[in-house]
Amino acid sequence: MHRFAGKRVAVVMGGLSAEREVSLNTGANVYKALLAEKWDVVAIDWKPDTSLAKLLEEQQVAVVWNALHGTWGEDGAVQGLCACLQIACTGSGILASALAMDKVMSKRIFEASGVPTPKWRLLSHTGPADASDAVAALADLSLPFVVKPANEGSSVGVSIVEDRSQLVAAVQLARANHGQVIAEDYIAGTEIFVGILDGRVLGSVEVRPTTKFYDYEAKYKRTDTKYLIPPEVSRDIVERAEHHALAAYNALGCSGHARPDLRISPTGEAFVLEVNTLPGMTATSLLPKIAKSIGMSYASLCEAILESAS
């Protein structure tokens, strides 16, 4: 019997981050799936100027299926609130969620744990309007490189700088979002995403976007992105990628479901970019695609994630 059988489940979605729209999409899908499986489930759209604690208490929920994405949902904040309210919550715990969301801390932990990750440079989250401080700080960084905010998900605010003339706009875009700014080596090659559930690798998917990389538009708006399961690279490269992905998941102390993102260089080296502790569950999302490839339905995946709540 499912450990939360007979308990009220709240699918919490929306939230206050730049990823609100995607979260609403994820939440609607999860809610529909659980409702079809006869769960006592309520949908909670956490909107600005509302109290999530009050919404949860009003519904008398026993467990939260966390469908939030980004800041104040994926970064340990809601996980801490649920702990204070003594409500179980899906996804990783407070510390692991915070570490995974913070790309600076993730990088440091990856490096300390021997998990390969692109070389990087840290910039302040504030600076002059012309980003002249960043221009000077990154003058010796080889092109191309990636500029991105350290505390956003779904590729929000990410740019690939291929020419020095693009740097100012890239830094300004990153600084318009949450947290510090990172510049890291751009790894040309294959994009591999690994699905993990309860410390076990479910499988991998190779993504071939028609955009420069798997950005927000490619993830959620375009229909011409190609998804290859299994990835069309050698089995030993896939195994290497999955090994590094699981090592990154464990190094951060993750639990439940997660989706590490990797780049495979032309020479077959695998680099972990980040670990998403609340990966999307939309119609185009990668974790459901990976689960389907091993015979797990969307509803079964939602229930398995619910089972892992703590």
C-alpha positions in Angstrom: 0.0 0.0 0.0 1.2 3.5 -0.8 2.5 5.2 2.4 0.3 8.2 1.8 -2.9 6.2 0.9 -5.9 8.0 2.3 -4.0 11.2 3.0 -4.8 14.6 1.5 -2.3 15.7 -1.1 -1.7 19.3 -2.1 -0.1 19.9 -5.5 1.5 23.3 -4.9 2.2 25.2 -8.1 2.6 28.7 -9.5 4.8 30.4 -6.9 6.7 33.7 -7.0 9.6 33.0 -9.3 10.3 33.7 -13.0 9.2 30.1 -13.7 5.6 30.6 -12.5 4.1 29.8 -15.9 6.0 26.5 -16.2 5.2 25.6 -12.6 1.5 26.0 -13.3 1.9 23.7 -16.3 3.7 21.1 -14.2 1.2 21.3 -11.4 -1.9 21.0 -13.6 -0.5 17.8 -15.1 0.4 16.3 -11.8 -3.0 17.2 -10.3 -4.8 15.7 -13.2 -2.8 12.5 -13.0 -3.3 12.0 -9.2 -7.0 12.9 -9.5 -7.5 10.2 -12.2 -5.9 7.7 -9.8 -8.6 8.6 -7.1 -6.3 10.5 -4.8 -7.7 13.0 -2.3 -5.8 15.8 -4.0 -6.2 19.6 -4.0 -4.5 22.1 -6.3 -2.9 25.1 -4.6 -1.8 28.1 -6.8 0.5 30.0 -4.6 0.1 33.6 -5.9 1.9 36.8 -4.9 0.4 38.4 -1.7 -0.9 35.1 -0.4 0.3 33.0 2.5 1.3 29.5 1.5 1.3 28.4 5.1 -2.3 29.6 5.5 -3.3 27.9 2.2 -1.8 24.6 3.4 -3.4 24.8 6.8 -6.8 25.6 5.4 -6.7 22.5 3.2 -5.5 20.3 6.1 -3.0 18.5 3.8 -0.7 15.7 4.9 1.7 15.9 2.1 2.8 18.4 -0.5 3.6 17.4 -4.1 5.9 20.2 -4.8 5.4 21.4 -8.4 7.1 24.7 -7.9 10.1 25.8 -9.9 12.8 28.3 -9.2 13.3 30.7 -6.4 11.1 30.3 -3.2 10.1 26.8 -4.4 13.1 24.8 -5.5 15.7 26.4 -3.2 14.8 25.0 0.2 12.4 27.8 1.3 9.2 25.8 0.8 10.9 22.7 2.0 11.7 24.5 5.3 8.1 25.8 5.6 6.7 22.3 5.2 9.1 21.0 7.8 8.0 23.7 10.2 4.3 22.8 9.5 5.2 19.1 9.9 3.9 18.4 6.4 5.8 15.9 4.2 7.1 17.3 0.9 8.3 15.7 -2.3 11.8 16.4 -3.6 15.1 16.9 -1.9 15.4 18.3 1.6 16.2 21.9 2.8 20.0 21.8 2.4 20.2 19.8 -0.7 17.6 21.9 -2.4 19.4 25.1 -1.5 22.8 23.8 -2.6 21.5 22.5 -5.9 19.7 25.8 -6.7 22.8 27.8 -5.9 25.2 27.1 -8.8 28.1 28.6 -6.9 27.8 26.2 -4.1 27.0 23.3 -6.5 30.2 24.0 -8.4 32.3 24.1 -5.2 30.8 20.8 -4.0 31.3 19.2 -7.4 34.9 20.2 -7.5 35.5 19.0 -3.9 33.8 15.7 -4.7 35.6 15.1 -7.9 32.6 15.5 -10.1 33.7 17.1 -13.4 32.1 20.5 -14.1 33.1 23.3 -16.5 35.6 25.8 -15.3 33.9 28.9 -14.0 34.3 32.4 -12.7 32.1 34.2 -10.2 30.8 37.8 -10.7 28.9 40.1 -8.4 25.2 40.2 -8.8 25.4 44.0 -9.0 27.7 46.4 -10.9 27.8 49.4 -13.2 25.1 49.7 -15.8 27.7 49.2 -18.6 28.9 46.0 -16.9 32.5 47.3 -17.2 33.5 45.4 -14.1 32.6 42.1 -15.8 34.4 43.1 -19.0 37.6 43.5 -17.0 37.1 40.4 -14.9 36.5 38.2 -17.9 39.0 39.7 -20.2 41.2 36.6 -20.1 38.4 34.0 -20.3 38.5 32.1 -23.6 35.6 32.4 -26.0 33.0 31.0 -26.2 31.7 31.0 -22.6 28.4 30.9 -20.8 27.0 33.7 -18.6 24.1 32.9 -16.3 22.5 33.8 -13.0 23.6 31.5 -10.1 20.1 31.1 -8.6 17.6 30.6 -11.4 16.4 27.5 -13.3 14.9 26.6 -16.7 17.9 28.4 -18.4 16.4 31.8 -17.3 18.9 34.6 -18.0 21.5 32.3 -19.8 23.6 33.5 -22.7 26.4 32.1 -24.7 29.0 34.7 -25.4 30.8 34.0 -28.7 32.1 37.5 -29.3 33.3 40.1 -26.8 30.7 42.5 -28.1 28.0 40.3 -26.6 29.3 40.3 -23.1 27.7 43.5 -21.7 24.2 42.4 -22.8 24.8 38.9 -21.4 25.8 40.2 -18.0 23.0 42.7 -17.9 20.5 39.9 -18.6 21.9 37.6 -16.0 22.0 40.4 -13.4 18.3 41.1 -14.0 17.6 37.8 -12.4 18.1 36.3 -9.0 21.5 35.9 -7.3 25.1 36.2 -8.3 26.4 35.7 -11.9 28.6 32.9 -13.2 30.7 32.7 -16.3 31.8 29.2 -17.3 33.5 27.4 -20.2 31.1 26.5 -23.0 31.3 22.8 -23.6 30.5 22.2 -27.3 29.0 18.8 -27.8 26.1 16.7 -26.8 23.5 17.6 -24.2 22.6 14.6 -22.0 20.0 14.7 -19.2 19.8 12.0 -16.6 16.6 11.0 -14.6 17.1 9.9 -11.0 14.5 8.6 -8.6 15.3 7.6 -5.0 19.0 7.3 -5.7 18.6 5.2 -8.8 19.3 6.2 -12.3 16.1 5.7 -14.5 17.8 6.5 -17.8 19.1 9.3 -20.0 17.9 11.4 -22.9 19.9 13.2 -25.5 18.4 16.5 -26.5 19.0 18.2 -29.8 17.5 21.7 -29.9 17.4 23.8 -33.0 18.3 26.7 -30.7 22.0 27.2 -29.7 21.3 25.2 -26.5 18.4 23.7 -24.6 17.1 27.1 -23.4 13.7 28.2 -22.0 12.2 28.4 -25.5 13.4 25.0 -26.6 12.2 23.5 -23.3 8.7 24.9 -23.2 7.7 26.6 -26.4 9.2 25.0 -29.5 8.0 21.8 -31.1 11.1 21.1 -33.2 13.4 19.9 -30.3 14.5 16.3 -30.8 14.6 13.8 -27.8 16.6 10.7 -28.2 16.2 7.8 -25.8 18.6 6.2 -25.4 21.1 8.9 -26.4 22.9 8.3 -29.7 26.3 8.2 -28.2 28.3 5.1 -27.2 27.2 3.1 -24.3 30.4 3.8 -22.3 29.8 7.5 -22.7 26.2 7.2 -21.4 27.4 5.1 -18.5 30.1 7.7 -17.7 27.5 10.5 -17.8 25.1 8.6 -15.6 27.9 7.8 -13.1 28.8 11.5 -12.9 25.1 12.5 -12.6 24.5 10.1 -9.7 27.7 11.3 -8.0 26.5 14.9 -8.3 23.1 14.0 -6.9 24.8 12.2 -3.9 27.4 14.9 -3.4 24.6 17.5 -2.9 22.7 15.2 -0.6 19.7 15.0 -2.9 16.7 12.6 -2.4 13.6 11.7 -4.3 13.5 12.7 -7.9 16.0 14.9 -9.7 17.5 15.5 -13.2 21.2 16.3 -13.6 22.1 18.2 -16.8 25.4 17.3 -18.5 27.4 18.2 -21.6 29.5 15.7 -23.4 32.5 17.1 -25.2 33.6 15.9 -28.7 36.3 13.8 -27.0 33.7 12.0 -24.8 34.3 13.8 -21.5 31.1 14.3 -19.4 30.7 17.5 -17.5 27.9 18.1 -14.9 26.3 21.6 -15.3 23.8 21.4 -12.5 21.2 19.2 -10.7 17.5 20.1 -11.0 15.8 18.9 -7.8 12.3 19.8 -9.0 12.4 18.9 -12.8 9.5 19.8 -14.9 6.6 17.5 -15.4 5.0 19.2 -18.5 4.1 17.5 -21.7 7.6 18.2 -23.1 9.6 17.5 -19.9 12.4 15.1 -19.8 11.9 13.1 -16.6 8.5 11.8 -17.8 10.0 10.9 -21.2 12.8 8.9 -19.4 10.3 7.2 -17.2 8.1 6.2 -20.1 11.1 4.7 -21.9 11.4 2.1 -19.0 7.6 1.4 -19.0 6.6 3.8 -16.2 3.5 5.8 -16.9 3.1 9.4 -16.0 0.7 8.6 -13.2 3.0 5.9 -11.9 5.9 8.4 -11.9 3.8 11.0 -10.0 2.8 8.3 -7.4 6.4 7.1 -7.0 7.6 10.7 -6.5 4.8 11.1 -3.9 6.0 7.9 -2.2 9.4 9.5 -1.7 8.1 12.6 0.1 9.7 13.3 3.5 
